[in-house]
Amino acid sequence: YYVVKGNFDTAGRVVLTAPVPPGNYYVFCSAKVSNGALVWDVPAVLRVGENTITLTAGNAELIH
């Protein structure tokens, strides 16, 4: 199940749809690319306030 979801804006930022308490989570995301899809399942520790999680091709899995 998921705790909260969000959508990326044109700058690559996400605003979550609901407040999330601090704690350990996994960020799951996918994006279409020319040769398949990139899928992220990245562990994240969220703290009080704004948090930054960087999703790159290097921390994703390419699915053909």
PDB file of N, CA, C and O in Angstrom:
ATOM      1  N   TYR A   1       0.822  -1.163   0.000  1.00  0.00           N
ATOM      2  CA  TYR A   1       0.000   0.000   0.000  1.00  0.00           C
ATOM      3  C   TYR A   1       0.874   1.236   0.000  1.00  0.00           C
ATOM      4  O   TYR A   1       2.073   1.138   0.259  1.00  0.00           O
ATOM      5  N   TYR A   2       0.313   2.381  -0.279  1.00  0.00           N
ATOM      6  CA  TYR A   2       1.087   3.612  -0.247  1.00  0.00           C
ATOM      7  C   TYR A   2       0.545   4.541   0.836  1.00  0.00           C
ATOM      8  O   TYR A   2      -0.632   4.497   1.196  1.00  0.00           O
ATOM      9  N   VAL A   3       1.445   5.383   1.339  1.00  0.00           N
ATOM     10  CA  VAL A   3       1.091   6.334   2.393  1.00  0.00           C
ATOM     11  C   VAL A   3       0.529   7.599   1.781  1.00  0.00           C
ATOM     12  O   VAL A   3      -0.463   8.147   2.262  1.00  0.00           O
ATOM     13  N   VAL A   4       1.164   8.056   0.724  1.00  0.00           N
ATOM     14  CA  VAL A   4       0.758   9.293   0.063  1.00  0.00           C
ATOM     15  C   VAL A   4       1.292   9.261  -1.365  1.00  0.00           C
ATOM     16  O   VAL A   4       2.235   8.527  -1.662  1.00  0.00           O
ATOM     17  N   LYS A   5       0.698  10.049  -2.238  1.00  0.00           N
ATOM     18  CA  LYS A   5       1.227  10.122  -3.592  1.00  0.00           C
ATOM     19  C   LYS A   5       1.347  11.574  -4.007  1.00  0.00           C
ATOM     20  O   LYS A   5       0.833  12.472  -3.339  1.00  0.00           O
ATOM     21  N   GLY A   6       2.029  11.792  -5.110  1.00  0.00           N
ATOM     22  CA  GLY A   6       2.215  13.135  -5.638  1.00  0.00           C
ATOM     23  C   GLY A   6       2.513  13.053  -7.117  1.00  0.00           C
ATOM     24  O   GLY A   6       2.751  11.971  -7.654  1.00  0.00           O
ATOM     25  N   ASN A   7       2.499  14.197  -7.776  1.00  0.00           N
ATOM     26  CA  ASN A   7       2.807  14.267  -9.199  1.00  0.00           C
ATOM     27  C   ASN A   7       3.948  15.239  -9.411  1.00  0.00           C
ATOM     28  O   ASN A   7       4.047  16.264  -8.737  1.00  0.00           O
ATOM     29  N   PHE A   8       4.816  14.898 -10.367  1.00  0.00           N
ATOM     30  CA  PHE A   8       5.940  15.762 -10.693  1.00  0.00           C
ATOM     31  C   PHE A   8       5.461  16.998 -11.443  1.00  0.00           C
ATOM     32  O   PHE A   8       4.545  16.920 -12.262  1.00  0.00           O
ATOM     33  N   ASP A   9       6.087  18.140 -11.159  1.00  0.00           N
ATOM     34  CA  ASP A   9       5.831  19.326 -11.965  1.00  0.00           C
ATOM     35  C   ASP A   9       6.887  19.391 -13.068  1.00  0.00           C
ATOM     36  O   ASP A   9       7.719  18.489 -13.170  1.00  0.00           O
ATOM     37  N   THR A  10       6.871  20.424 -13.883  1.00  0.00           N
ATOM     38  CA  THR A  10       7.811  20.520 -15.004  1.00  0.00           C
ATOM     39  C   THR A  10       9.255  20.722 -14.557  1.00  0.00           C
ATOM     40  O   THR A  10      10.172  20.541 -15.358  1.00  0.00           O
ATOM     41  N   ALA A  11       9.476  21.090 -13.308  1.00  0.00           N
ATOM     42  CA  ALA A  11      10.838  21.240 -12.779  1.00  0.00           C
ATOM     43  C   ALA A  11      11.325  19.966 -12.097  1.00  0.00           C
ATOM     44  O   ALA A  11      12.444  19.932 -11.585  1.00  0.00           O
ATOM     45  N   GLY A  12      10.503  18.920 -12.084  1.00  0.00           N
ATOM     46  CA  GLY A  12      10.900  17.667 -11.471  1.00  0.00           C
ATOM     47  C   GLY A  12      10.664  17.605  -9.976  1.00  0.00           C
ATOM     48  O   GLY A  12      11.200  16.724  -9.303  1.00  0.00           O
ATOM     49  N   ARG A  13       9.878  18.516  -9.446  1.00  0.00           N
ATOM     50  CA  ARG A  13       9.567  18.521  -8.012  1.00  0.00           C
ATOM     51  C   ARG A  13       8.211  17.874  -7.774  1.00  0.00           C
ATOM     52  O   ARG A  13       7.341  17.884  -8.646  1.00  0.00           O
ATOM     53  N   VAL A  14       8.045  17.314  -6.586  1.00  0.00           N
ATOM     54  CA  VAL A  14       6.782  16.691  -6.215  1.00  0.00           C
ATOM     55  C   VAL A  14       6.274  17.345  -4.944  1.00  0.00           C
ATOM     56  O   VAL A  14       7.019  17.535  -3.983  1.00  0.00           O
ATOM     57  N   VAL A  15       5.010  17.682  -4.954  1.00  0.00           N
ATOM     58  CA  VAL A  15       4.330  18.110  -3.739  1.00  0.00           C
ATOM     59  C   VAL A  15       3.398  16.970  -3.370  1.00  0.00           C
ATOM     60  O   VAL A  15       2.561  16.559  -4.175  1.00  0.00           O
ATOM     61  N   LEU A  16       3.543  16.457  -2.148  1.00  0.00           N
ATOM     62  CA  LEU A  16       2.735  15.321  -1.724  1.00  0.00           C
ATOM     63  C   LEU A  16       1.299  15.748  -1.467  1.00  0.00           C
ATOM     64  O   LEU A  16       1.032  16.899  -1.121  1.00  0.00           O
ATOM     65  N   THR A  17       0.377  14.804  -1.640  1.00  0.00           N
ATOM     66  CA  THR A  17      -1.048  15.102  -1.524  1.00  0.00           C
ATOM     67  C   THR A  17      -1.533  15.192  -0.089  1.00  0.00           C
ATOM     68  O   THR A  17      -2.654  15.642   0.150  1.00  0.00           O
ATOM     69  N   ALA A  18      -0.713  14.773   0.879  1.00  0.00           N
ATOM     70  CA  ALA A  18      -1.094  14.826   2.294  1.00  0.00           C
ATOM     71  C   ALA A  18       0.173  14.902   3.139  1.00  0.00           C
ATOM     72  O   ALA A  18       1.243  14.513   2.671  1.00  0.00           O
ATOM     73  N   PRO A  19       0.075  15.393   4.372  1.00  0.00           N
ATOM     74  CA  PRO A  19       1.250  15.416   5.243  1.00  0.00           C
ATOM     75  C   PRO A  19       1.732  13.993   5.540  1.00  0.00           C
ATOM     76  O   PRO A  19       0.927  13.072   5.678  1.00  0.00           O
ATOM     77  N   VAL A  20       3.024  13.831   5.634  1.00  0.00           N
ATOM     78  CA  VAL A  20       3.624  12.534   5.925  1.00  0.00           C
ATOM     79  C   VAL A  20       4.441  12.672   7.198  1.00  0.00           C
ATOM     80  O   VAL A  20       5.305  13.545   7.279  1.00  0.00           O
ATOM     81  N   PRO A  21       4.188  11.834   8.190  1.00  0.00           N
ATOM     82  CA  PRO A  21       4.979  11.939   9.414  1.00  0.00           C
ATOM     83  C   PRO A  21       6.432  11.549   9.161  1.00  0.00           C
ATOM     84  O   PRO A  21       6.707  10.758   8.259  1.00  0.00           O
ATOM     85  N   PRO A  22       7.367  12.091   9.943  1.00  0.00           N
ATOM     86  CA  PRO A  22       8.773  11.697   9.798  1.00  0.00           C
ATOM     87  C   PRO A  22       8.905  10.185   9.969  1.00  0.00           C
ATOM     88  O   PRO A  22       8.148   9.559  10.711  1.00  0.00           O
ATOM     89  N   GLY A  23       9.882   9.613   9.264  1.00  0.00           N
ATOM     90  CA  GLY A  23      10.118   8.175   9.393  1.00  0.00           C
ATOM     91  C   GLY A  23      10.809   7.611   8.182  1.00  0.00           C
ATOM     92  O   GLY A  23      11.241   8.347   7.295  1.00  0.00           O
ATOM     93  N   ASN A  24      10.910   6.296   8.152  1.00  0.00           N
ATOM     94  CA  ASN A  24      11.559   5.569   7.058  1.00  0.00           C
ATOM     95  C   ASN A  24      10.507   5.136   6.045  1.00  0.00           C
ATOM     96  O   ASN A  24       9.482   4.553   6.398  1.00  0.00           O
ATOM     97  N   TYR A  25      10.783   5.434   4.782  1.00  0.00           N
ATOM     98  CA  TYR A  25       9.855   5.118   3.699  1.00  0.00           C
ATOM     99  C   TYR A  25      10.628   4.619   2.487  1.00  0.00           C
ATOM    100  O   TYR A  25      11.859   4.646   2.470  1.00  0.00           O
ATOM    101  N   TYR A  26       9.904   4.166   1.479  1.00  0.00           N
ATOM    102  CA  TYR A  26      10.454   3.892   0.156  1.00  0.00           C
ATOM    103  C   TYR A  26       9.721   4.784  -0.830  1.00  0.00           C
ATOM    104  O   TYR A  26       8.498   4.910  -0.774  1.00  0.00           O
ATOM    105  N   VAL A  27      10.465   5.399  -1.725  1.00  0.00           N
ATOM    106  CA  VAL A  27       9.883   6.211  -2.780  1.00  0.00           C
ATOM    107  C   VAL A  27       9.824   5.337  -4.028  1.00  0.00           C
ATOM    108  O   VAL A  27      10.852   4.883  -4.530  1.00  0.00           O
ATOM    109  N   PHE A  28       8.624   5.110  -4.515  1.00  0.00           N
ATOM    110  CA  PHE A  28       8.437   4.313  -5.722  1.00  0.00           C
ATOM    111  C   PHE A  28       7.937   5.231  -6.815  1.00  0.00           C
ATOM    112  O   PHE A  28       7.001   6.006  -6.615  1.00  0.00           O
ATOM    113  N   CYS A  29       8.572   5.137  -7.979  1.00  0.00           N
ATOM    114  CA  CYS A  29       8.223   6.010  -9.094  1.00  0.00           C
ATOM    115  C   CYS A  29       8.625   5.314 -10.388  1.00  0.00           C
ATOM    116  O   CYS A  29       9.544   4.495 -10.399  1.00  0.00           O
ATOM    117  N   SER A  30       7.943   5.638 -11.468  1.00  0.00           N
ATOM    118  CA  SER A  30       8.340   5.133 -12.784  1.00  0.00           C
ATOM    119  C   SER A  30       8.184   6.239 -13.817  1.00  0.00           C
ATOM    120  O   SER A  30       7.377   7.155 -13.662  1.00  0.00           O
ATOM    121  N   ALA A  31       8.981   6.129 -14.877  1.00  0.00           N
ATOM    122  CA  ALA A  31       8.925   7.104 -15.961  1.00  0.00           C
ATOM    123  C   ALA A  31       9.250   6.413 -17.276  1.00  0.00           C
ATOM    124  O   ALA A  31      10.153   5.580 -17.345  1.00  0.00           O
ATOM    125  N   LYS A  32       8.508   6.766 -18.317  1.00  0.00           N
ATOM    126  CA  LYS A  32       8.790   6.224 -19.644  1.00  0.00           C
ATOM    127  C   LYS A  32      10.038   6.888 -20.208  1.00  0.00           C
ATOM    128  O   LYS A  32      10.227   8.097 -20.077  1.00  0.00           O
ATOM    129  N   VAL A  33      10.886   6.084 -20.836  1.00  0.00           N
ATOM    130  CA  VAL A  33      12.047   6.587 -21.570  1.00  0.00           C
ATOM    131  C   VAL A  33      12.043   5.929 -22.942  1.00  0.00           C
ATOM    132  O   VAL A  33      11.261   5.013 -23.192  1.00  0.00           O
ATOM    133  N   SER A  34      12.904   6.388 -23.821  1.00  0.00           N
ATOM    134  CA  SER A  34      12.854   5.928 -25.212  1.00  0.00           C
ATOM    135  C   SER A  34      13.052   4.423 -25.360  1.00  0.00           C
ATOM    136  O   SER A  34      12.504   3.830 -26.289  1.00  0.00           O
ATOM    137  N   ASN A  35      13.812   3.795 -24.482  1.00  0.00           N
ATOM    138  CA  ASN A  35      14.082   2.366 -24.622  1.00  0.00           C
ATOM    139  C   ASN A  35      13.412   1.520 -23.536  1.00  0.00           C
ATOM    140  O   ASN A  35      13.874   0.416 -23.249  1.00  0.00           O
ATOM    141  N   GLY A  36      12.327   2.021 -22.928  1.00  0.00           N
ATOM    142  CA  GLY A  36      11.612   1.256 -21.923  1.00  0.00           C
ATOM    143  C   GLY A  36      11.057   2.156 -20.832  1.00  0.00           C
ATOM    144  O   GLY A  36      10.407   3.166 -21.100  1.00  0.00           O
ATOM    145  N   ALA A  37      11.330   1.764 -19.603  1.00  0.00           N
ATOM    146  CA  ALA A  37      10.867   2.548 -18.452  1.00  0.00           C
ATOM    147  C   ALA A  37      11.919   2.497 -17.358  1.00  0.00           C
ATOM    148  O   ALA A  37      12.601   1.488 -17.180  1.00  0.00           O
ATOM    149  N   LEU A  38      12.042   3.588 -16.634  1.00  0.00           N
ATOM    150  CA  LEU A  38      12.884   3.626 -15.448  1.00  0.00           C
ATOM    151  C   LEU A  38      11.975   3.452 -14.241  1.00  0.00           C
ATOM    152  O   LEU A  38      10.912   4.067 -14.158  1.00  0.00           O
ATOM    153  N   VAL A  39      12.401   2.610 -13.306  1.00  0.00           N
ATOM    154  CA  VAL A  39      11.626   2.348 -12.095  1.00  0.00           C
ATOM    155  C   VAL A  39      12.527   2.587 -10.893  1.00  0.00           C
ATOM    156  O   VAL A  39      13.649   2.085 -10.830  1.00  0.00           O
ATOM    157  N   TRP A  40      12.018   3.363  -9.939  1.00  0.00           N
ATOM    158  CA  TRP A  40      12.737   3.641  -8.704  1.00  0.00           C
ATOM    159  C   TRP A  40      11.999   3.006  -7.542  1.00  0.00           C
ATOM    160  O   TRP A  40      10.768   3.005  -7.503  1.00  0.00           O
ATOM    161  N   ASP A  41      12.745   2.472  -6.604  1.00  0.00           N
ATOM    162  CA  ASP A  41      12.245   1.985  -5.325  1.00  0.00           C
ATOM    163  C   ASP A  41      13.344   2.330  -4.324  1.00  0.00           C
ATOM    164  O   ASP A  41      14.128   1.472  -3.919  1.00  0.00           O
ATOM    165  N   VAL A  42      13.386   3.603  -3.936  1.00  0.00           N
ATOM    166  CA  VAL A  42      14.510   4.186  -3.218  1.00  0.00           C
ATOM    167  C   VAL A  42      14.159   4.375  -1.739  1.00  0.00           C
ATOM    168  O   VAL A  42      13.144   4.997  -1.424  1.00  0.00           O
ATOM    169  N   PRO A  43      14.995   3.842  -0.820  1.00  0.00           N
ATOM    170  CA  PRO A  43      14.742   4.104   0.594  1.00  0.00           C
ATOM    171  C   PRO A  43      14.963   5.577   0.916  1.00  0.00           C
ATOM    172  O   PRO A  43      15.852   6.215   0.352  1.00  0.00           O
ATOM    173  N   ALA A  44      14.148   6.117   1.828  1.00  0.00           N
ATOM    174  CA  ALA A  44      14.264   7.527   2.203  1.00  0.00           C
ATOM    175  C   ALA A  44      13.897   7.694   3.670  1.00  0.00           C
ATOM    176  O   ALA A  44      12.954   7.077   4.165  1.00  0.00           O
ATOM    177  N   VAL A  45      14.649   8.527   4.346  1.00  0.00           N
ATOM    178  CA  VAL A  45      14.331   8.898   5.722  1.00  0.00           C
ATOM    179  C   VAL A  45      13.800  10.325   5.667  1.00  0.00           C
ATOM    180  O   VAL A  45      14.544  11.257   5.364  1.00  0.00           O
ATOM    181  N   LEU A  46      12.514  10.495   5.960  1.00  0.00           N
ATOM    182  CA  LEU A  46      11.900  11.821   5.931  1.00  0.00           C
ATOM    183  C   LEU A  46      11.966  12.440   7.316  1.00  0.00           C
ATOM    184  O   LEU A  46      11.657  11.793   8.316  1.00  0.00           O
ATOM    185  N   ARG A  47      12.365  13.683   7.360  1.00  0.00           N
ATOM    186  CA  ARG A  47      12.463  14.434   8.607  1.00  0.00           C
ATOM    187  C   ARG A  47      11.430  15.565   8.589  1.00  0.00           C
ATOM    188  O   ARG A  47      10.831  15.835   7.549  1.00  0.00           O
ATOM    189  N   VAL A  48      11.221  16.213   9.707  1.00  0.00           N
ATOM    190  CA  VAL A  48      10.302  17.344   9.791  1.00  0.00           C
ATOM    191  C   VAL A  48      10.785  18.443   8.856  1.00  0.00           C
ATOM    192  O   VAL A  48      11.981  18.727   8.808  1.00  0.00           O
ATOM    193  N   GLY A  49       9.871  19.069   8.110  1.00  0.00           N
ATOM    194  CA  GLY A  49      10.231  20.129   7.162  1.00  0.00           C
ATOM    195  C   GLY A  49      10.364  19.578   5.762  1.00  0.00           C
ATOM    196  O   GLY A  49       9.930  18.464   5.468  1.00  0.00           O
ATOM    197  N   GLU A  50      10.973  20.379   4.900  1.00  0.00           N
ATOM    198  CA  GLU A  50      11.155  19.965   3.507  1.00  0.00           C
ATOM    199  C   GLU A  50      12.244  18.912   3.402  1.00  0.00           C
ATOM    200  O   GLU A  50      13.232  18.948   4.136  1.00  0.00           O
ATOM    201  N   ASN A  51      12.055  17.981   2.489  1.00  0.00           N
ATOM    202  CA  ASN A  51      13.012  16.911   2.241  1.00  0.00           C
ATOM    203  C   ASN A  51      13.323  16.866   0.758  1.00  0.00           C
ATOM    204  O   ASN A  51      12.491  17.230  -0.073  1.00  0.00           O
ATOM    205  N   THR A  52      14.525  16.418   0.431  1.00  0.00           N
ATOM    206  CA  THR A  52      14.930  16.266  -0.963  1.00  0.00           C
ATOM    207  C   THR A  52      15.376  14.834  -1.202  1.00  0.00           C
ATOM    208  O   THR A  52      16.199  14.294  -0.463  1.00  0.00           O
ATOM    209  N   ILE A  53      14.828  14.234  -2.233  1.00  0.00           N
ATOM    210  CA  ILE A  53      15.234  12.901  -2.671  1.00  0.00           C
ATOM    211  C   ILE A  53      15.549  13.022  -4.152  1.00  0.00           C
ATOM    212  O   ILE A  53      14.718  13.500  -4.924  1.00  0.00           O
ATOM    213  N   THR A  54      16.722  12.600  -4.551  1.00  0.00           N
ATOM    214  CA  THR A  54      17.146  12.732  -5.940  1.00  0.00           C
ATOM    215  C   THR A  54      16.977  11.406  -6.659  1.00  0.00           C
ATOM    216  O   THR A  54      17.560  10.393  -6.274  1.00  0.00           O
ATOM    217  N   LEU A  55      16.171  11.430  -7.707  1.00  0.00           N
ATOM    218  CA  LEU A  55      15.971  10.260  -8.551  1.00  0.00           C
ATOM    219  C   LEU A  55      16.763  10.470  -9.833  1.00  0.00           C
ATOM    220  O   LEU A  55      16.553  11.448 -10.550  1.00  0.00           O
ATOM    221  N   THR A  56      17.679   9.540 -10.116  1.00  0.00           N
ATOM    222  CA  THR A  56      18.494   9.621 -11.315  1.00  0.00           C
ATOM    223  C   THR A  56      18.448   8.264 -12.039  1.00  0.00           C
ATOM    224  O   THR A  56      17.955   7.275 -11.498  1.00  0.00           O
ATOM    225  N   ALA A  57      18.958   8.242 -13.235  1.00  0.00           N
ATOM    226  CA  ALA A  57      19.055   6.967 -13.962  1.00  0.00           C
ATOM    227  C   ALA A  57      19.968   5.999 -13.190  1.00  0.00           C
ATOM    228  O   ALA A  57      19.814   4.782 -13.289  1.00  0.00           O
ATOM    229  N   GLY A  58      20.909   6.546 -12.429  1.00  0.00           N
ATOM    230  CA  GLY A  58      21.830   5.702 -11.663  1.00  0.00           C
ATOM    231  C   GLY A  58      21.196   4.989 -10.488  1.00  0.00           C
ATOM    232  O   GLY A  58      21.694   3.943 -10.071  1.00  0.00           O
ATOM    233  N   ASN A  59      20.100   5.526  -9.932  1.00  0.00           N
ATOM    234  CA  ASN A  59      19.453   4.818  -8.824  1.00  0.00           C
ATOM    235  C   ASN A  59      18.085   4.260  -9.239  1.00  0.00           C
ATOM    236  O   ASN A  59      17.198   4.059  -8.409  1.00  0.00           O
ATOM    237  N   ALA A  60      17.941   4.016 -10.540  1.00  0.00           N
ATOM    238  CA  ALA A  60      16.728   3.412 -11.096  1.00  0.00           C
ATOM    239  C   ALA A  60      17.074   2.097 -11.766  1.00  0.00           C
ATOM    240  O   ALA A  60      18.242   1.797 -12.011  1.00  0.00           O
ATOM    241  N   GLU A  61      16.051   1.321 -12.056  1.00  0.00           N
ATOM    242  CA  GLU A  61      16.231   0.105 -12.843  1.00  0.00           C
ATOM    243  C   GLU A  61      15.555   0.322 -14.193  1.00  0.00           C
ATOM    244  O   GLU A  61      14.410   0.769 -14.258  1.00  0.00           O
ATOM    245  N   LEU A  62      16.265   0.004 -15.260  1.00  0.00           N
ATOM    246  CA  LEU A  62      15.714   0.127 -16.611  1.00  0.00           C
ATOM    247  C   LEU A  62      14.960  -1.149 -16.949  1.00  0.00           C
ATOM    248  O   LEU A  62      15.519  -2.244 -16.889  1.00  0.00           O
ATOM    249  N   ILE A  63      13.694  -1.004 -17.303  1.00  0.00           N
ATOM    250  CA  ILE A  63      12.856  -2.127 -17.704  1.00  0.00           C
ATOM    251  C   ILE A  63      12.606  -1.999 -19.186  1.00  0.00           C
ATOM    252  O   ILE A  63      12.095  -0.975 -19.639  1.00  0.00           O
ATOM    253  N   HIS A  64      12.959  -3.023 -19.958  1.00  0.00           N
ATOM    254  CA  HIS A  64      12.761  -2.998 -21.413  1.00  0.00           C
ATOM    255  C   HIS A  64      11.420  -3.554 -21.775  1.00  0.00           C
ATOM    256  O   HIS A  64      11.074  -3.614 -22.955  1.00  0.00           O
TER     257      HIS A  64
END
